[in-house]
Every structure is written in structure tokens, then in C-alpha cells.
């Protein structure tokens, strides 16, 4: 038996969906998921079709590649052009359009850009190439930040001085506070990111329920996880409760992973960070601590021209939940996974890419 079978059982999913239909009634419910893994699963398993039409999913800023701003790509390209310098990146990021080029196009033009699965792999590459300055493009939320912190700690321990970090790492609570505090936000309930919460726990999100009065559930990523989370949210709304509940109990505790939190705090400090679609949010990012400035690449890029977004791209609106991917005029026309015009079409966790790939899944389920 496949380990995932118990979470993909159609015989369980159908009565669970009927339970949701019974609980929710005719009330319109707008549920925002803030993890790209949830977005992909919703479309892959055609979960929207199983639910009543009164329940609508909104796609929030949950894809780390998508929320990385054009200015960061432009800075990375400027660094990659420097003599004896190699930019180290996760694979998806090199395809995100900058103002004029992507990192992939810069590499094709002769810049030194290497792809790695992890920051630790990039560190080992730096050890074996001491003649080059290796700048790792650190993107991601808390889930990835703790692994990058471990790599930085190892670089410091081994005194690998040709390894540096250019940070665009982001923390989720501050972004959700900014997004949901906006008077234009129209969100009834929230599916919280399971992987982020496995690191920082559910407690940092209590303000959403207590201050903003929006019910929350930390969800796993399988179809039954998400359906059960929708059922839990429906119950909260019907019962006029606002709580942060954990559906993903097999991986998430309220306090999170203390060891991961400690290494992040040891190596990084809060900084203001720019989010695509949300702008600059105070203390919503992670920068290298001052005592480790020798490993910080922030000063290497120098000045770059003001960044420009691709004409017509509405990724920012998608990330705010203001529109659905299909409402962008570029979707499936000028913008496809083979030739992405916007960041949301690049990563498999991007809302536009998920809709493009799985929008026909309902015909197969």
C-alpha cells in the first residue's frame, strides 16, 4: 500500500465533501490558502469541483519564487556578471523574469550561474572552487531559511570566506498581517502553510484569529488533509469561532521545531523585505546578522537601474488574492510555463502554473 493512499481515498473524500456541503450551507465562503503546495494540490486533485460553489479558494503569497521581486533578480544578474563570481541558485528561480533578462538568459549570455538543490551543496561547490566568490541566492520562507542558516553556520565554522549569501528570505506572519489588515482584503478563512508551521509552529499566527477575527487551520497537503481543513473552517464560521486549529497534527506542533528556530535566530536577523504584490513589509525578511557580515553579499551588487515589471503581468494581483490566474490577459497566451512572463507561471507552486497544468484535472476525477 502506498503511504499516500490513506490520504487520497475517494471513498473517504466524497462523504467528507458532503459533510462540508451540509455544514457550510448556502453561505459564500472565501478561503485563502497561503502555500503553493496547497494551491497545486487543490487543482491537481480537482478539489474545487467536489465542494459547493459557494466555497471559493483564493491564492495568497505562498510561493517563494513568486513573491521574490524583480529587483532581486536584477541584483543577482549584476553580481553574476562580476569577474570570478558565480551565482548559486535554486532551479526555478533562474527562470523568473528580471527587468530585461532572467538568470537563465544571463547564463546563456556568459554569466556564471550554477543551479543547486540546497545551500549546503552550494557551500561544498565553493570549497572546491576557492578561486571564485560564490553567492547563494537565499529565497524561501521559514521552511527553507532554517536549512540556509545551517549552511551559513557551517561556512562560518569552516571559515569558507568565498561563500556568501544574498538574502530574499521572507517570514510569513508579517506578510499575512499586512495582507489581511488591508481594508480591500475579502477573506473569510485561512488555510495556513503546513511546512512553515512545522518549523515555527502555529502560535505565531494566533493574531489572525484573535486580532483580525479570521478562522485558521494548519493543513497538510494531501486531498483529505485539505478537505478536512475546509470542514474545520466551515465549522468555525458556522459556530462563530475564530481559532488557529491544527489539522496537520502528524507534522505540526503549536511550538514548532525549536532547534530550527534557534539556528535561524543565531544566523539571521529581521529586516524589511519587498514582496511581489505587497511591497515593502517591515521586519518580514531575514538578513545575515552583522557579526557574520563577511558572508553577506548585500553590498556586492552595487547600484542597479530601477526594476520594471513585465508589461501586462498581474502576478501581484494574483498573490494578493485580488484576481484568479485566468483573469490575467497574458494567461495561456503570452505567458506559459515554457515562456513565462511572470513569476507565478515559473514554479510548480505558482498559482498560474498550477492552473495551467491542472485546470483540466476535473475531467479526470
C-alpha positions as CSV (number, residue, x, y, z in Angstrom):
1,X,0.0,0.0,0.0
2,X,1.3,3.4,-1.0
3,X,1.9,5.6,2.0
4,X,-0.2,8.3,0.4
5,X,-3.2,6.1,-0.3
6,X,-4.8,6.7,3.1
7,X,-4.8,10.5,2.3
8,X,-6.1,10.1,-1.3
9,X,-9.0,7.7,-0.7
10,X,-12.0,8.8,-2.8
11,X,-14.3,6.7,-0.7
12,X,-13.5,8.9,2.2
13,X,-13.3,12.1,0.3
14,X,-16.9,12.0,-1.1
15,X,-18.7,11.8,2.3
16,X,-16.3,14.4,3.7
17,X,-17.2,16.8,0.9
18,X,-20.9,16.1,1.6
19,X,-20.3,16.9,5.2
20,X,-18.8,20.2,4.2
21,X,-21.7,20.9,2.0
22,X,-24.1,20.3,4.9
23,X,-22.2,22.4,7.4
24,X,-21.4,25.4,5.1
25,X,-25.0,25.6,3.7
26,X,-25.6,28.4,1.2
27,X,-23.2,31.0,2.8
28,X,-20.5,32.2,0.4
29,X,-17.1,31.4,1.9
30,X,-13.8,32.7,0.6
31,X,-10.9,30.6,1.8
32,X,-7.3,31.8,1.2
33,X,-4.5,29.2,1.1
34,X,-1.0,30.6,1.6
35,X,1.2,27.8,0.4
36,X,1.9,26.9,-3.1
37,X,1.8,23.2,-2.2
38,X,-1.8,23.6,-1.2
39,X,-2.6,25.6,-4.4
40,X,-1.1,22.8,-6.6
41,X,-3.0,20.1,-4.7
42,X,-6.3,21.9,-5.0
43,X,-6.0,21.9,-8.7
44,X,-4.3,18.6,-9.2
45,X,-7.0,16.7,-7.3
46,X,-9.9,18.9,-8.6
47,X,-11.0,19.7,-5.0
48,X,-12.9,22.8,-6.0
49,X,-15.3,20.6,-8.1
50,X,-16.0,18.4,-5.0
51,X,-17.1,21.4,-2.9
52,X,-20.2,23.5,-3.2
53,X,-20.0,26.5,-5.5
54,X,-20.4,28.8,-2.5
55,X,-16.9,27.9,-1.4
56,X,-14.1,29.8,-3.3
57,X,-10.4,29.3,-2.9
58,X,-8.2,32.4,-3.1
59,X,-4.4,32.0,-3.7
60,X,-2.2,34.0,-1.4
61,X,1.5,34.8,-1.3
62,X,2.6,31.2,-0.6
63,X,5.1,30.6,-3.4
64,X,8.6,31.7,-2.5
65,X,9.7,32.0,-6.1
66,X,6.6,34.1,-7.0
67,X,7.0,36.6,-4.2
68,X,10.7,37.3,-5.0
69,X,10.8,40.7,-6.5
70,X,12.2,41.8,-9.9
71,X,14.7,44.0,-8.1
72,X,16.3,40.9,-6.5
73,X,16.7,39.2,-9.9
74,X,18.3,42.3,-11.3
75,X,20.8,42.5,-8.5
76,X,21.6,38.8,-8.8
77,X,22.3,39.3,-12.6
78,X,24.6,42.2,-11.8
79,X,26.5,40.0,-9.4
80,X,26.8,37.2,-11.8
81,X,28.4,39.5,-14.3
82,X,31.3,40.3,-11.9
83,X,34.7,38.8,-12.5
84,X,35.5,35.5,-10.7
85,X,32.0,35.4,-9.3
86,X,29.4,32.6,-9.5
87,X,25.8,33.0,-8.6
88,X,24.3,29.8,-7.0
89,X,20.6,29.4,-7.2
90,X,17.7,27.0,-6.8
91,X,16.5,25.8,-10.2
92,X,13.1,27.5,-10.5
93,X,14.5,31.0,-9.6
94,X,16.7,31.2,-12.7
95,X,13.7,31.3,-14.9
96,X,12.0,34.3,-13.2
97,X,12.0,37.3,-15.5
98,X,14.0,40.3,-14.4
99,X,13.6,43.8,-15.8
100,X,15.4,42.8,-19.0
101,X,16.7,39.2,-18.6
102,X,16.2,36.1,-16.4
103,X,19.2,34.5,-14.7
104,X,18.9,31.7,-17.3
105,X,19.2,34.2,-20.1
106,X,22.2,35.8,-18.3
107,X,23.9,32.5,-18.1
108,X,23.3,31.8,-21.8
109,X,25.0,35.2,-22.4
110,X,28.1,34.1,-20.5
111,X,27.4,35.0,-16.8
112,X,28.4,32.3,-14.3
113,X,25.1,30.9,-12.8
114,X,25.0,27.4,-11.2
115,X,21.9,25.5,-10.0
116,X,21.9,23.6,-6.7
117,X,19.4,21.6,-4.7
118,X,20.5,23.2,-1.4
119,X,22.6,25.8,0.2
120,X,24.9,23.1,1.6
121,X,25.6,21.8,-1.9
122,X,26.5,25.4,-3.0
123,X,28.8,25.7,0.0
124,X,30.6,22.5,-1.0
125,X,31.0,23.8,-4.5
126,X,32.6,26.9,-3.1
127,X,35.0,24.8,-1.1
128,X,36.1,23.1,-4.3
129,X,36.4,26.4,-6.2
130,X,38.4,28.7,-3.9
131,X,39.3,31.0,-6.8
132,X,35.6,32.1,-7.1
133,X,33.3,34.1,-5.0
134,X,30.1,32.0,-4.7
135,X,26.9,34.0,-4.0
136,X,24.0,31.8,-3.0
137,X,20.6,33.4,-3.7
138,X,18.7,32.7,-0.5
139,X,15.0,32.7,-1.1
140,X,12.2,31.0,0.7
141,X,10.1,31.1,3.8
142,X,11.0,29.7,7.3
143,X,11.0,26.1,5.9
144,X,14.0,26.8,3.7
145,X,15.5,29.5,5.9
146,X,16.5,27.1,8.6
147,X,18.4,24.9,6.1
148,X,20.2,28.0,4.7
149,X,21.0,29.0,8.3
150,X,22.6,25.6,8.8
151,X,24.7,26.1,5.6
152,X,25.8,29.6,6.7
153,X,26.7,28.2,10.2
154,X,28.9,25.6,8.5
155,X,30.5,28.2,6.3
156,X,31.4,30.2,9.4
157,X,32.7,27.2,11.3
158,X,34.9,26.2,8.4
159,X,35.8,29.8,7.6
160,X,34.8,29.4,3.9
161,X,35.2,33.1,3.1
162,X,34.4,32.8,-0.7
163,X,30.8,31.7,0.1
164,X,28.3,34.5,0.5
165,X,24.5,34.9,0.8
166,X,22.2,37.3,-0.9
167,X,19.0,37.2,1.0
168,X,15.5,37.5,-0.1
169,X,14.2,35.1,2.6
170,X,10.8,36.0,3.9
171,X,8.8,35.3,7.0
172,X,5.1,34.5,6.7
173,X,3.4,36.1,9.8
174,X,4.3,39.7,8.9
175,X,3.1,39.3,5.3
176,X,-0.2,37.9,6.4
177,X,-0.7,40.7,8.8
178,X,-0.1,43.3,6.1
179,X,-2.3,41.5,3.6
180,X,-5.2,40.7,5.9
181,X,-5.2,44.1,7.6
182,X,-5.8,45.8,4.3
183,X,-9.4,47.1,4.0
184,X,-9.5,45.6,0.5
185,X,-8.9,42.0,1.8
186,X,-12.0,39.9,1.5
187,X,-11.0,36.7,3.2
188,X,-13.4,34.7,5.4
189,X,-10.9,31.9,6.5
190,X,-7.3,30.9,6.1
191,X,-5.5,27.6,5.3
192,X,-2.1,28.1,7.0
193,X,1.1,26.7,5.4
194,X,1.9,23.3,6.9
195,X,5.6,23.3,6.2
196,X,6.2,26.8,7.6
197,X,4.2,25.8,10.7
198,X,6.3,22.6,11.1
199,X,9.2,25.0,11.7
200,X,7.7,28.0,13.6
201,X,4.6,26.3,14.9
202,X,1.0,27.6,14.9
203,X,1.4,30.1,17.7
204,X,2.9,33.0,15.6
205,X,-0.4,33.1,13.7
206,X,-2.7,33.4,16.7
207,X,-3.1,37.2,16.0
208,X,-5.0,36.3,12.8
209,X,-7.8,34.7,14.8
210,X,-7.7,36.9,17.9
211,X,-7.0,40.3,16.4
212,X,-8.2,40.1,12.8
213,X,-11.1,37.6,13.7
214,X,-10.3,35.2,10.8
215,X,-10.6,31.5,11.4
216,X,-7.4,29.5,10.6
217,X,-6.5,25.9,10.1
218,X,-2.9,24.5,9.6
219,X,-3.3,21.9,6.8
220,X,-1.4,19.1,5.4
221,X,-1.0,18.7,1.6
222,X,-3.0,15.6,0.6
223,X,-6.6,15.8,-0.7
224,X,-8.1,14.5,2.5
225,X,-6.0,17.0,4.5
226,X,-7.3,19.9,2.6
227,X,-10.9,18.7,2.6
228,X,-10.8,18.1,6.4
229,X,-9.3,21.6,6.8
230,X,-12.2,23.1,4.9
231,X,-14.6,21.2,7.1
232,X,-12.9,22.5,10.2
233,X,-13.0,26.1,8.9
234,X,-16.7,25.7,7.9
235,X,-17.4,24.6,11.5
236,X,-15.6,27.6,12.9
237,X,-17.6,30.0,10.7
238,X,-21.0,28.4,11.4
239,X,-20.2,28.4,15.2
240,X,-18.9,32.0,15.1
241,X,-15.5,30.9,16.4
242,X,-12.1,32.3,15.5
243,X,-9.3,29.9,16.4
244,X,-6.0,28.6,15.0
245,X,-6.5,24.8,14.7
246,X,-4.1,22.2,13.5
247,X,-5.3,19.6,11.1
248,X,-1.7,18.6,10.2
249,X,-1.0,17.1,13.6
250,X,1.4,14.5,12.2
251,X,3.9,17.2,11.4
252,X,3.0,20.4,13.3
253,X,3.1,21.3,17.0
254,X,2.0,24.7,18.4
255,X,5.6,25.5,19.4
256,X,7.1,24.2,16.1
257,X,10.7,23.0,15.8
258,X,12.7,24.7,18.4
259,X,16.1,23.6,17.1
260,X,15.3,25.1,13.6
261,X,14.1,28.3,15.2
262,X,17.3,28.6,17.2
263,X,19.7,28.3,14.3
264,X,17.7,30.8,12.3
265,X,17.9,33.3,15.2
266,X,21.6,32.6,15.6
267,X,22.5,33.4,11.9
268,X,19.8,35.8,10.8
269,X,18.0,38.9,12.0
270,X,14.7,40.5,10.9
271,X,14.9,43.0,8.1
272,X,12.4,44.9,5.9
273,X,11.7,42.9,2.8
274,X,10.0,43.6,-0.5
275,X,7.3,41.1,-1.5
276,X,5.9,41.0,-5.1
277,X,2.4,42.3,-5.0
278,X,2.6,43.5,-1.4
279,X,5.5,46.0,-1.4
280,X,8.0,46.5,1.4
281,X,6.8,45.0,4.7
282,X,8.7,45.9,7.9
283,X,10.7,43.1,9.6
284,X,9.2,40.5,7.2
285,X,12.5,39.2,5.9
286,X,15.7,37.6,7.2
287,X,19.1,39.1,6.7
288,X,22.6,37.9,7.7
289,X,23.5,39.0,11.2
290,X,26.0,41.8,11.4
291,X,28.6,39.6,13.1
292,X,28.6,37.4,10.0
293,X,28.8,40.3,7.5
294,X,31.9,38.7,5.8
295,X,29.4,36.1,4.4
296,X,26.8,38.7,3.4
297,X,26.6,39.5,-0.4
298,X,24.3,42.5,0.0
299,X,27.0,45.0,-0.9
300,X,28.3,43.2,-4.0
301,X,25.7,44.2,-6.5
302,X,26.2,48.0,-6.2
303,X,23.5,50.2,-7.8
304,X,21.2,48.8,-10.5
305,X,18.7,50.6,-12.6
306,X,15.1,50.8,-11.3
307,X,13.4,47.5,-11.8
308,X,10.5,47.0,-14.2
309,X,7.7,44.5,-14.1
310,X,6.7,42.7,-17.3
311,X,4.1,44.7,-19.2
312,X,0.6,43.3,-18.6
313,X,1.7,40.9,-15.9
314,X,-0.7,40.7,-12.9
315,X,1.2,38.3,-10.7
316,X,1.0,40.9,-7.8
317,X,-2.8,40.8,-8.0
318,X,-2.9,37.0,-8.0
319,X,-0.6,36.9,-4.9
320,X,-3.0,39.3,-3.1
321,X,-5.9,37.1,-3.9
322,X,-7.5,40.0,-5.9
323,X,-7.8,38.0,-9.1
324,X,-7.6,34.5,-10.3
325,X,-4.9,33.5,-12.7
326,X,-7.3,33.1,-15.6
327,X,-8.3,36.8,-15.2
328,X,-4.8,37.9,-16.4
329,X,-4.8,38.8,-20.0
330,X,-1.5,37.1,-20.6
331,X,-2.5,33.8,-19.1
332,X,-2.2,30.9,-21.6
333,X,-1.5,33.4,-24.4
334,X,1.8,35.4,-24.0
335,X,2.5,33.7,-20.7
336,X,3.0,29.9,-20.4
337,X,5.4,27.6,-18.4
338,X,7.6,27.3,-21.5
339,X,7.8,31.1,-21.8
340,X,6.8,32.7,-18.5
341,X,6.1,36.4,-18.5
342,X,5.5,36.5,-14.8
343,X,6.9,34.7,-11.7
344,X,3.6,32.9,-10.9
345,X,4.0,30.9,-14.1
346,X,7.5,29.7,-13.3
347,X,7.4,27.5,-10.2
348,X,5.2,24.4,-9.9
349,X,3.9,26.1,-6.7
350,X,2.9,29.2,-8.6
351,X,-0.8,29.7,-8.9
352,X,-0.7,30.4,-12.6
353,X,1.4,27.3,-13.3
354,X,-0.9,25.2,-11.2
355,X,-4.0,26.4,-13.0
356,X,-2.2,26.0,-16.4
357,X,-1.1,22.4,-15.6
358,X,-4.1,21.1,-13.7
359,X,-7.1,23.1,-14.8
360,X,-8.4,20.1,-16.8
361,X,-8.0,17.7,-13.9
362,X,-11.6,17.8,-13.0
363,X,-12.3,15.9,-16.2
364,X,-10.1,13.0,-14.9
365,X,-11.5,12.7,-11.4
